[in-house]
Amino acid sequence: MTKPTVHVLGSADASEGTLRELFYGLEEEGIPWEYAAKPGADALSMAWEAAQASRLEVGLGVDRQHVVLHFSKLERDQPLYRTFARQLGQVRVLGANAARLVKKLPLKPLD
């Protein structure tokens, strides 16, 4: 049986730097994650799909413009957070918040 992970889906044009900061945020909080490329999809739909597929019920979607954090119990078009992919500090916090959501800890502010 595979261990539970936060699922991260990224479009083909997602920035390597954006993904790296997101993964750093997850790793800082010690939560395992797995990444898969999903060509032709937008961050919101990928985050929703990732949250539905994750046993931890938390998913992230990354495209060229946005990073989205979703939780499986939320409505598809109402993600928990969305930020611009170029705002690397916020992207890192979003990764940490995905992990903190799993651990049921207070979320960090994005500002």
Secondary structure, 3 states (H helix, E strand, C coil): CCCCCEEEEECCCCCHHHHHHHHHHHHHCCCCEEEEECCCCCHHHHHHHHHHHCCCCEEEEECCCEEEEEECCCCCCCCCEEEECCCHHHHHHHHHHHHHHHHCCCCCCCC
